[in-house]
Structure formats: structure tokens, C-alpha cells
Amino acid sequence: MPLTQINYTLNIVSRSQMREDVIRLFTQELPGQGTGVNASVYEYTVETYNNYKIILKRPAFLNKGFDFTVNISGLYFKKKKRYSYPTHQDIIDALTYCKNTNPAVYQTTIIPLINDIFNCKNINIGNTGMYFMDYNNQPHPIEIILLALKWLFIEQDFTYWNNSGRQMLYDGLKNSNLV
């Protein structure tokens, strides 16, 4: 089966509603007819910022039902095994770089944005003028990390809804003194 690419805009009403809307989206996928080329594969472009895109890819390599990976097109992480899906540590590293570069702007601009994203508020990501460096010391706008963080919070709600969901990732940011 060919790759299916879909543009999707999430309507943010509440944490539960966001999760429900994304689940409803995934239930519209056609079933695969086997493995490899016979599997159904989906990519959802869910955010754009300048030349970057946040793309959800399904099925995820863990292959656990509604699981998905959050990918940033136009950006790679790590030098040896390059990948486009930031890990929680990649997010922490990017935010730490940003915080260390300009602590005042980080405090007044980035932290409130992270808190609003965590609290499922509609945000205007704007242009903070802040950057982080990739594995090759190339600068990238921190806004793309914030948009990826939004979807990583949602992914955590999928995986750990009956436990703490997004709170675990937020606690990781808190323990790293990033919020």
C-alpha cells in the first residue's frame, strides 16, 4: 500500500477532546494487507513553522495501537544514527541550550509558552528569536521544538492516559529546571 499523507489541524478544546479527536483521525485509516509494502503507512502534517514541519508517522516502530512518532522535517538529531524524531532528552537539550543562551527571554517567553502548551491552551507561537543548535552546530528556531513538545505531550497522553500522561514529560522538564 502506498504512503498516505494528510494535512491535519487539531482543534484545541480540552486535553480529553484533543486525545479523542486524534484517535478519531487514526480510526479513519485503511487497514494494511500485510507487512512491508502491504502495510498501511500514514504521515500527518500537523504543524508548520517556516521551512519546518511536524509530521506524525504511523505506525510507530513500537507498533502499539494508536502510537505514533513526532518528527521534524528539515531537522535531524544525533550525529551517528540520524533521526528526525526528537527524544525527550533531545527536547531537554534544546531547551537547556536556549535557556543558557538567553535566560531572561527564556524566563519571560519560553516558560509561559511551555506551560500553556502543557495546559492545552491555544498559543500563538510567534517568533521568539531564540535558537538551539543541532548535532552539527547549526542553529534552528526554538519554536519548532515547542511545537514538537505539544505533540509529544499528546503522544504521552495516548500511551499513559490511565497513569499520568503528559505529566511525566512535564516533570522531566521541571526536574531539568526548564519550567
N, C-alpha and C positions, 0 to 999 in steps of 0.2 A: 504494500500500500504506500502511496506517496506521502510525503510530509505535508501536513495541513498547517497553514499559517493563518492566524486570526488576530486582528486588532481588537482589543477589549479595553473598555473603560469601566473601572469599578465605581459604583455609587456608594459613597461612604455615608452610612446612616448610624450604624452601631457595629460593635465587634461581632455580634451574632449574625447580623444581616450581611456583613461583608463575607463572613465564612459561608453562609447559606448561598449567597449569590455566586461565589466562585465554585462551590460544589455543584450548583445548578448548571453552570457553564460546562464543567467537566462531564456531567451526565449526558451532555449532547454529543459527546464524541462517539464516533462509529467504532464498533469493536474490531479488533485485529482478526486476521485469519491464520495466525501462527506467529512464529518468531522471525527475527531478522527482517527481510524485506516484506514479509507478510504481516508484520506488526503495525498497528496504527501509531503514528507519531505526530505529536502536536506541539506547536510553538505559538505562544500567546504574547504578542507585544502589548505590554500593559502600561508602560511609561516611556516618555522620550524626554531627553534633555540635550539640547544642542545636537551633536552628532552621535550621541549615545542612546541606547535603548535598553530597557529592562525587558527581558524575554523569559517567560516561564516555559520550561520544557518538560513534556510528559511523554512517555513515562519516565520517572526518575530512575537513576541507577539502583536505588534501594528497592524500587518496584513494590511499594506498599500502598496499593489502592489509590488514594487521592494525592499521593505525594508528588511533588514537583521540585525542580531546581530553579533557582533565581539566578539568571545570567545577565551579564552586562556586555552588550555587543560593543566592540571597539575598545575593549579593555581586557587584559589578561593579568592573572595573579600567579606568582611564583616564577622562578627562572627555569628550573629543570623540567618540571611537569606542568606546563602551562595549562590553565583552565580559566573559563570565563565566569564561573560561579563563585562569588566570594564566600569564604567560610566566616564563621563568627569571629575567628581570630583576624582574618583579613579586614573585617569591618572595624574591629578594635584598633588594629594597627593604623588604618587610615584616619580614624577619628583622633587617635593619640597624636599622630603627626600634625594634624590640623590644630589640635589644642596647643601643642608645644610651639607651633609656629606663630600663633596669634591668640594668646589666652583670653584677652579682653573680648574680641569678636566671638570667639568660641563660647564664652560665658553668656554673652548677651544675645547671640543669634542662633548658634547651633544647638545648644542645650534646650532652649524653648521649642525648636523645631523637632528635636528627638522626642521630647515629652508630648508634644501634640500628635506626632505620628503614633507613639505608643498608646495614647488615649483615643485613637481612632477619630481624630479631628481632620476636617478638610484643611489642607495647608496650601499656601502659595509658596512654592519652593524658591522662587526668585533667583537672584544671583548674589551670593554672599561674597564673592571674590576670593574665597578660600579654596585651597587645593590640598591634595595629598600626592605623594609620589608612588608610582608603581615600582615593580621589581627592577625596572630598567632606569630608575630615576627620572621618569617622565612625569610631568605634572598633569593631574586630572582634577576637574572640579569636584568638591566635596558633595555637591548636590546629588550626583549620581549615586554616591554611597548612601545618602539619606533616602533616596527613592528605593534602592535595593533593600535597605533596612526595613522600610514599610512592608515590603513583600516577604522578607524573612520573618517579621513578626506574624504575618498572616500564615506563613508556612508552619511556624511553631504552633499556632492555634489549630491547624489541621492535625498535626502529629500529637500534640499533648493537650488537647482540649479538656479532657477529663482530669487533667492534673493542673498544671499552671500555665500552659500555652506560652504566650508571649512574655510572661513574667520572667521565665528562666533567662531568656536573652537579655531582657532589660536589667536583671540582676547582674549579669555578666558585665554590662556596660557600667553599672553602678559600682561594682567591685573594682573596676579599672579606673574609677574616678572620672568617668566620661559624662555622667548625668548627675 
